[in-house]
Amino acid sequence: MNQTQSDPHRQSPEADTGAGTPYGTGPGTGITLQKPLIVGLLYLLNIFLGFSVFVGLILAYVWRGEEGTQDWERTHYTYLIRTFWIGLAIMAVIGAVWLLMFISMATTGQFSGAGEAEPEVFLTMIIGMILAIVGMIWFCLRAILSIVKAGGQQPMQRPETWLF
């Protein structure tokens, strides 16, 4: 067989490298890294790194605006972008309440150790901590739901929702 003839059992270079397939996935790898999956993983990685959510947010905005973005991917980007902004708003409210509480404690002399702290202070702290934990669980659940649906290339049914 001369070199100009093609061997039916030989794969093309694109099949060997994964080039030409969506997002660089090759045949037989069993791994498909859709872009929404990457953003969701960056959101979850934020728990350990503290900054990867910003990388994920930027990627979601960029990839959502790309011309070749499929509709199911666009729903994930909208969902994950809203997850960031809603989560940030929730944490800002909790932080503001805590800040006001500590300012109130400082102005009333409760940091001086002259007396016992008011029960309302501890109640406010506990409620704030519970709300922060619930907010973190909400954030993680939304990222995980997006990851699971992205794995099956399914759209988010209600990307504009505040819940799930």
Secondary structure as GFF3:
##gff-version 3
##sequence-region A 1 164
A	DSSP	alpha_helix	13	17	.	.	.	ID=ss1
A	DSSP	three_ten_helix	22	24	.	.	.	ID=ss2
A	DSSP	alpha_helix	35	49	.	.	.	ID=ss3
A	DSSP	alpha_helix	52	64	.	.	.	ID=ss4
A	DSSP	alpha_helix	71	107	.	.	.	ID=ss5
A	DSSP	alpha_helix	119	151	.	.	.	ID=ss6
###
